[in-house]
Amino acid sequence: MSPVNAAEIIKVARLNADLTQAELAKRLGTTQPQVVRWERGKTAPSFQRVVDAVRACGFELGVRIHMASKEDAAAIEENLDLTPTEGLRRLSERNRC
């Protein structure tokens, strides 16, 4: 299992929204070089900045903590092994149905 990081979340959201780094930067009121630094992991944005970047791409980033049922355990384990790209792709496929 690989950890999810801000760089990958921002890049995946931007690419799925078909935005350039410059377009995302403009929506966030920052610079294109700053978006490059985030996506390359050179600097780490705050959690709120990641949420804002994902929203600027037209998506919502949600985090919740709750007790999982036994039925959820298999799905959780399966999803933990997905990369953020795979997770977003799977979510997009579910929303199309």
C-alpha angles and dihedrals in degrees: 000000000000123000118248113240135194093245093058094043093053094044094047092048092048094048093046089052089050092235129147120231088251092053092050091047091053092050090051096043093241136103132276091239089057091054088049090053091050094047092048092047092242091128129020118227120212118263089253091053090053089051090049092049092050090049090049086058091054098258136106123230113207132184124186135165120211140144111277121222122227088255090058094052097082093046091047093051091048093050094046089064093056123098115233088256092054091045093052091046091052091047091050090051092051092050092053092059 
